[in-house]
Amino acid sequence: KVVAVIMVGGPTKGTRFRPLSFNIPKPLFPLAGQPMVHHPISACKRIPNLAQIYLIGFYEEREFALFVSSISNELKVPVRYLKEEKPHGSAGGLYNFRDLIMEDSPSHIFLLNCDVCCSFPLPDMLEAHRRYGGMGTILVIKVPPESANQFGELVADPVTNELLHYTEKPETFVSDHINCGVYVFTPDVFAAIQGVSTQRKDRANLRRVSSFEALQLPNRSLPADFVRLDQDILSPLAGKKQLYTYETMDFWEQIKTPGMSLRCSALYLAQFRFTSPHILATGDGIKSATITGDVYIHPSAKVHPTAKIGPNVSISANARIGAGVRLVNCIILDDVEIKENAVVIHAIVGWKSMIGRWSRVQAEGDYNAKLGVTILGESVSVEDEVVVINSIVLPNKTLNLSVQEEIIL
Ligand code: GDD
């Protein structure tokens, strides 16, 4: 049997995702019309002999309850949310629930970060992992060298794929191959995490009993039960024939900012074209709006037939899109109203917001720039004929004057 664990973090993480994470835990923010964590969960469904999927995080349980029960029904795989009392780090969180995870006596455990967007080639990884015969296999990808330092950089043996060297977010360049945040392990990983934890406890005790030795030791003030997968497990185990890599040639992105969520929404919509084209809007029928490229429209949204929509647009529940509206590369969240002839380009429009007639909400569309995508928080009103360019607007604001390159607090 196989078990999958998805690390979802908690409210003190994901701060770069503001203002969108004010309303909803980041893992539930919709990409291509589905909660972020829906995408890795549905990828897990393709793992042979999958017994359970666990989401581990320190958000309140009630925030995930509805999602977990509806996705379990939809995919016919049991999904459970496990709440940590406090953050234990990416490996400590897993270790904290080892007894539950081992209940099904799994031979393998997948571990996935919730904030990565990729094709999750999990069955292929598992097959490679069995061939390598190590404790763990890491999904890796080659990225442009100038962006590698935002991730864990690693070096692998080109023939055996063994992980030879690993450094988390190094200051000087190590490699353009990076850690994708998707792993498969044997249950031996628990012993490795326990080893780190025990070492920490011993060091802390030593510091207490001997002040002389304490001076010789670096003061690592991390608590014994806080273990990071990357720095504390991957780095020390590199080059010991226990960890291997599996390289993906598909797409991969990390979702830390609202701007990147727009980019990832596009990647998942494009994937739907191959995996589940029925989810995408077709634009067929006399009452349908004009659709170009990949577009998702929730069945409860009302879109006027004279609107023109796409490419890369996702429209959530109960949104109302008026006559002559133009939407390009944007995410429109629940209960938004966009009035006649308004234009939205490279933007995310928050829950219950309103955009007035002939208004424009737009940006240049640079996903990595701070103001490269315009973001409206919840319940923002943009009055008629107002232009909002390259800006972030916090919740509950009313804009009656045009703004450019501004953060409206
Ligand atoms: N439950 C729980 N508890 N989850 C956590 C905790 C914790 O204490 N700490 C982090 N996470 C989750 C986050 O929500 C995220 O999904 C994942 O673990 C990794 O988060 P970080 O540890 O903050 O690392 P990162 O995202 O900056 O970088 C990691 O992922 C990159 C790929 O996206 C590293 O492993 C990098 O090497 C890697 O390139």
Residues whose N, C-alpha, C, O or C-beta is under 5 A from the ligand:
A	BS01	GDD	M7 V8 G9 I56 G57 F58 P87 H88 G89 S90 G93 N113 C114 D115 V116 F151 G152 N179 C180 G181 D230 Q254
